[in-house]
Amino acid sequence: MIEKINNALPLAKTATPQKAIANTFGNYLKEALDNVNQTQVQADDLRVKMALKDPTIELHDLTIAAEKASIALNITLAIKDRIIEGYKEIMRMQV
């Protein structure tokens, strides 16, 4: 994980460190949202297969996938709320 973060900061390739950090944060955010979306898609695929009575799908696998998707979405929404709260707090600060 630490290697991944160190490799994600392409400071030498960009003009300013602020731009590098913004690009890295944006990439990290996009990757995280893609992972949440992929979890949701996997759970939906299992639901469809279960509804079509696919013999390879077990009920416990569907339940686990649905819970993972639910937890990922709830965490994403909580992070979004905290980011918005932080932004509002910064906007209330007097310079």
Secondary structure, 3 states (H helix, E strand, C coil): CHHHHHHHCCHHHCCCHHHHHHHHHHHHHHHHHHHHHHHHHHHHHHHHHHHCCCCCCCHHHHHHHHHHHHHHHHHHHHHHHHHHHHHHHHHHCCC
